[in-house]
């Protein structure tokens, strides 16, 4: 869970997709953070979550809609 004010805009089980999402957001001027919630013992469990500041949520969701699984 991120600090207050941060909103989850993308969720994936694939590391590279999370970083593509982050790169797309940052190219558009939106600061993004990837939270790795993979289990370090069993790498097949867990996911990657991409968060942005609350005021950037709508713009981020619009940018990322084509990336959704």
N, C-alpha and C positions, 0 to 999 in steps of 0.2 A: 504494500500500500504506500502510495506517495504522500507527501505532505499535503495539507489543505491547499486548495487552489489549483492543483494539478489534475488533469482529466485524462483518463485512458481513451486513446483514439484508435488503437490498433492492437490486435492480439493474434499471435501466431505461434506455432510450435517450431518454426524454422528460423534459425539465427539470421540467415542472409536476408529473409523477407523483412525482418524487424529493422535491419540496417538500411535496406532500400527505403523503407517508410521514413526512417529518420533522415536520410539524405534528401529525400524529396521535400520534406518539411523544412529542413534547414536551407535548401536552395531557394525556398519561397520566403525566407526570413523568419521562420517560426522555430523557436528554440524547442528541441525535443530531447527526451531522455529515454533510453531503452533499459528496462528493468528485466534482468535475466532471472527467471524463476525456475530454471532447470534444476533438478535434483543432481547434485554433484556425484552421487554414487551411481545412480541409474539415469543416464542421459536421455533415455527415451521418455521420461516423465517430466511434465512441466511445460512452461511456455515462456514466451518473450512478450512483454507488454511495452507499448510506446505511449508515453505521456507528454502532454503539452500544458502550458498555462491555461487556466480556465477561459481567459478572454480570447484565446486562439482556437478553442475547441471546434467551433463551427467551420472555420476556414480549413482546419486540419482534416476534419471529416470529409469535406468536399474534395480536397486534394487526394485523399487516400481511398475514395470510394471504388476506384478501379482496381486497387490492390486486394480488396477483400476476397477471402477464400471462397 
